[in-house]
Each structure stands twice: as structure tokens, then as C-alpha cells.
Amino acid sequence: MHWVSIAHAIEAEVREYDRLFLHEAPDSQTADFSTFVNPESLKVRKAFVEPHIKHASCWRTISIPTSWVF
């Protein structure tokens, strides 16, 4: 975890991804694979980040390992 001064931080939208399917082999089941889609596979959250992130390209992906966050 990294401390960010709220006086200098900027608000950002972050996306937390989890596994897409609830079953490890959804295509091996008799039910349609779409019934195994994890509804919690994407969480969009508000976060506060370092101000230099504001200058990153909108196409740039910034990955932060979840072990740093939780």
C-alpha cells in the first residue's frame, strides 16, 4: 500500500478484475457456458492516485498488483 496525500492526490476510476468464470472449465459442463459467468468479475471503483498519473496517456494501462492494494 502506498500513502497518497489527499491534498495532492487526484481522483481516478480504477478497475479491479477477478476471474471471468465461476467454474474452472465452463465449456466442459452440460449447461451453457454463459451461466458460469462471474457477475463480480469486474468492479469499477473510485480511488485517489499520485498526481503524475494525470499526465499518462489515456491508452496507457497502469497495472497495480492486488497484493499492493489489499
C-alpha positions as a Python dict, from the first residue, in 0.01 Angstrom:
ca = {
    (1, 'M'): (0, 0, 0),
    (2, 'H'): (118, 349, -75),
    (3, 'W'): (23, 661, 115),
    (4, 'V'): (-102, 948, -102),
    (5, 'S'): (-155, 1297, 35),
    (6, 'I'): (-523, 1386, -14),
    (7, 'A'): (-417, 1747, -68),
    (8, 'H'): (-218, 1642, -377),
    (9, 'A'): (-396, 1328, -490),
    (10, 'I'): (-628, 1317, -788),
    (11, 'E'): (-944, 1112, -817),
    (12, 'A'): (-933, 826, -1066),
    (13, 'E'): (-1152, 543, -1186),
    (14, 'V'): (-988, 206, -1128),
    (15, 'R'): (-1096, -139, -1239),
    (16, 'E'): (-1048, -449, -1029),
    (17, 'Y'): (-1064, -772, -1227),
    (18, 'D'): (-1141, -1118, -1091),
    (19, 'R'): (-1178, -1448, -1276),
    (20, 'L'): (-1433, -1438, -1557),
    (21, 'F'): (-1596, -1773, -1488),
    (22, 'L'): (-1719, -1928, -1164),
    (23, 'H'): (-1622, -2277, -1286),
    (24, 'E'): (-1264, -2356, -1391),
    (25, 'A'): (-1382, -2534, -1709),
    (26, 'P'): (-1719, -2385, -1805),
    (27, 'D'): (-1710, -2537, -2153),
    (28, 'S'): (-1688, -2889, -2007),
    (29, 'Q'): (-2027, -2857, -1835),
    (30, 'T'): (-2366, -2954, -1978),
    (31, 'A'): (-2515, -2609, -1910),
    (32, 'D'): (-2438, -2318, -2141),
    (33, 'F'): (-2101, -2166, -2050),
    (34, 'S'): (-2262, -1823, -2008),
    (35, 'T'): (-2439, -1946, -1695),
    (36, 'F'): (-2097, -1965, -1528),
    (37, 'V'): (-2000, -1601, -1589),
    (38, 'N'): (-1889, -1439, -1265),
    (39, 'P'): (-2105, -1127, -1212),
    (40, 'E'): (-1832, -993, -981),
    (41, 'S'): (-1552, -1030, -1239),
    (42, 'L'): (-1525, -653, -1283),
    (43, 'K'): (-1556, -390, -1013),
    (44, 'V'): (-1520, -23, -1104),
    (45, 'R'): (-1414, 190, -809),
    (46, 'K'): (-1310, 541, -719),
    (47, 'A'): (-955, 583, -594),
    (48, 'F'): (-708, 858, -521),
    (49, 'V'): (-374, 838, -700),
    (50, 'E'): (-45, 1021, -736),
    (51, 'P'): (-81, 1344, -937),
    (52, 'H'): (172, 1236, -1205),
    (53, 'I'): (-80, 973, -1323),
    (54, 'K'): (-284, 1262, -1468),
    (55, 'H'): (-24, 1302, -1742),
    (56, 'A'): (-33, 938, -1852),
    (57, 'S'): (-176, 866, -2195),
    (58, 'C'): (-542, 765, -2194),
    (59, 'W'): (-437, 445, -2377),
    (60, 'R'): (-174, 355, -2119),
    (61, 'T'): (-256, 73, -1884),
    (62, 'I'): (-120, 104, -1532),
    (63, 'S'): (-130, -228, -1351),
    (64, 'I'): (-102, -246, -976),
    (65, 'P'): (-68, -594, -825),
    (66, 'T'): (-355, -662, -588),
    (67, 'S'): (-104, -765, -323),
    (68, 'W'): (-11, -394, -306),
    (69, 'V'): (-369, -286, -256),
    (70, 'F'): (-513, -532, -8),
}
